[in-house]
Amino acid sequence: MNYGFIIDNRRCIGCHACTVACKAEHNVPLGVNRTWVKYVEKGAFPDTRRTFTVHRCNHCADPPCVEICPVTSLFLRADGIVDFDSDRCIGCKSCMQACPYDALYIDPETHTSAKCNYCAHRVEKGIEPACVIVCPVHAIISGDMDDPASEIARLLSQQPVTVRKAEKGTQPKLFYIDGDAAALSPEMAPPSMTYTASEQAAGVGHHALSAGQQSAGIRAAKALGAAALDSGGNGHGPGLAGPGTGMAGAGGVAVRRTYDAPEKGVLWGWEVSGYLWTKSIAAGVLFMPLLLNLMHVMVLPRRLEWGMALVSLLMLAVTGGLLVKDLDRPDRFLYVLLRPQWGSWLVRGAYILAAFSVFTVLWLGTLALSIDIGQGWIKGALVVLGVLLAGYTAFLFAQAKGRDFWQSPLMPVHMVVGSAANGSAVVLVLGLLGDMGVRSEALITLEWALALNLMLTWVEHNLGHVTGDTAATLRLITRGPLRVSFWSALSLGNAAPLALLLWSDNGLAVLPACVMVLLFAMVTEHVRVRAPQLIPLS
């Protein structure tokens, strides 16, 4: 069996009966939806047309939400339905970042993820999903696509159908007959945050947007609109007729989104940005100096080793605290270790973090007891684990297939280089504060890391426009609401410190340069995490 859906847009009248039936069947709270209807208007009065598009889980054959889920809360059934177990969910929101179709949400009452599950409890009894039963015009067709006698199989063989974001490789099983590109592609009619014709509230519970968040969303929408207007589109859709209006021009036809579900806002906030920063310092302060030490390039005084180990442990503790705080169900954080889904890089990262912590404590123990036996092995393990700790989040981001900007193949290298810069800056600060002088090897490492970071940033921003969403994200970063943060981090966190270190003979310049590197590294992580989440997925 292989269940799927067809939405027949020739029949849909936008009545929202499917949305109401779904809410009633599953007790879905207000402000969040398992299925919803999006309105898009085309043309100008009096020559106008409104299209209705039903959105929900696509029950992909290769679901990225299942791959990224760290605790098997989401799973693919033998009949092709992607279902979920709320009793296992830890509320990490990774599945929401992985879904290219914006189908998941955090239930404001249970604080766990939820979505359309094809009314599996009904299907198991031979009853069709609630939305199919209630649709007054039979615009929603469900059934076994492998059964040639089923209605859905006949329609798939007889009618031309489209799917959303086929390029993602998820093999979605939500098909549209007479699907309108302007309604299926979010970039062609971006959200305006406020709809003049009709409007839903700005979410509830986890999705309740503050005034500041709504303002940020409006600024992002205006930036996307202005960028599309300037470029005539992003390569996947038409340009906008006016910044922030939600109007698009395609061959003289205006396109406007007039009704939609509430925006979910930024799912991974300052906790994730902070965790990336503290993790980068925890890894970099050990793996780079220890690597140079094992290569007999750098001699580490015992006091400096103590400082490095203590700073790393402190940053590791803060990293763990931020990871737990970001969960909507922090009481279940141990599920990641006790009920792991090994395909998820969140699980792999948790074990890397735990292993790195154990070896750091072991190394600190050898320092406390003045034991030299086995130090080489411990340092070698810390170098390997440190590199993995610095870069594993890039692979977690790569599993978040809904966010194109995070799919950059350079991101693992970028994160390791950034960690080396942060770690070298901390080593230099410890050397100065501990009256141990400036370690020339750490200084050279910091200079090279800053230079590489500038080069990698240039490459990503000039050679990485693989998709329309990536290009739109880069516009938000360089010309949109995040431009001040981005250019400040690039200039004051990389170029200026590098200039200070290269052209100043005064050792006093080292301390301010290192402080600038560390402070603006946090700004860099903020931009990296936030910008892709401002791009609409539906």
Buried (B, 14 or more C-beta within 10 A) or exposed (E): EBBBBBBBBEBBEBBBBBBBBBBEBBEBBEBBBBBBBBBBBBBEEEEEEBBBBBBBBBBBBEBBBBBBBBBBBBBBBEBBBBBBEBEBBBBBBBBBBBBBBBBBBBBBEBBBBBBBBBBBEBBEEEEBBBBBBBBEEEBBBBBBBBEEEBEBBBBBEEEEBBBBBEEBEBEBBBBBBBBBBBBBBBBBBBBBBEBEEEBBEBBBBBBBBEEEBBEBBBBBBBBBBBBBBEBEBBBBBBBBBBBBBBBBBBEEBBBBBBBBBBBBBBBBBBBBBBBBBBBBBBBBBBBBBBBBBBEEEBEBBEBBBBBBBBBBBBBBEBBBBBBBBBBBBEEBBEBBEEBBBEBBBBBBBBBBBBBBBEBBEBBBEBBEEEEEEEBEEBBBBBBBBBBBBBBBBBBBBBBBBBBBBBBBEBBBBBBBBBBBBBBBBBBBBBBBEEEBEBBEBBBBBBBBBBBBBBEBBEBBBEEBBBBBBBBBBBBBBBBBBBBEBBEBBBBBBBBBBBBBBEEEEEEEBBBEBBEBBBBBBBBBBBBBBBBBBBBBBB
